[in-house]
Amino acid sequence: MLQDFIEILILSAVQGISEFLPISSSAHLILISNFYDFSSSSLFIDIGLHLGSLFAIIYYFKKDLLNLRNNQKLLVLILVGSIPLIIFGYIIYSIEIINLLRNIEIIAWTTLFFGLVLFLSDKRDTDQNISTNLNIKSILFIGLFQILALIPGVSRAGITLTAARFLEFNRVDSSKIAFLLSIPALAGASFLGLQDAVQQSTEFNYLLLIAVTLSFIFSFITVKYFIRYVRNFSLTVFVIYRIIIALVLLLIIYFPHQG
């Protein structure tokens, strides 16, 4: 019981924190799974982790979402921006190419490369905002970038932030765009996971509720304080983190310890 709880706590922390920071949640979850054999890890737990993040982002933006009836333009833009990821995600999921991309070497190079791209984008001037400058053209640009997040290590939050920053949206609004686009993305991932769970007849257990709850807590705290952070600071600290992680992984891959 205690061991299961500790494992769920670690997985929830990794999911909740890395899902909304520009550091790639899928990469971190894959790395954790590679280095530690978690007995409690399962399809249902993975679904629970994503649902916790989905509920957290919906709760955080509840006022904005409830106001979408009065701001149908933003609703349409978020839906339009999600179409490329939904289409390509379903295709890749259906033909199972995604499994070929889930390896440490790809994660290392994508973590490094897209970290540097994030750094370049964050140096742009910022005179654009959601209320006046977000339109079909800009949201499709960001949505097309978001397709790259299907590759582990790219980071969905990171690549949408990168695209928005290249379009000169300020950091706070870039973050809000990334977070709002995460709602359809997380909902889609949860739906596909539930489809597989039903087909596998996976049994429900209490660990799922724990995973949802802990993932919700970590996700909500991350979103709340990340928004506060980007009001005052650049994204450089996340770039440095990505470079360090990538270099460590590359050392492990290309210079393994010869015992």
Secondary structure by P-SEA (a helix, b strand, c coil): caaaaaaaaaaaaaaaacccccccaaaaaaaaaaacccccccaaaaaaaaaaaaaaaaaaaaaaaaaccccaaaaaaaaaaaaaaaaaaaaaaaaccccccccaaaaaaaaaaaaaaaaaaaaccccccccccccaaaaaaaaaaacccccccccaaaaaaaaaaaacccaaaaaaaaaaaaaaaaaaaaaaaaaaaaaacccccaaaaaaaaaaaaaaaaaaaaaaaaaacccaaaaaaaaaaaaaaaaaaacccccc
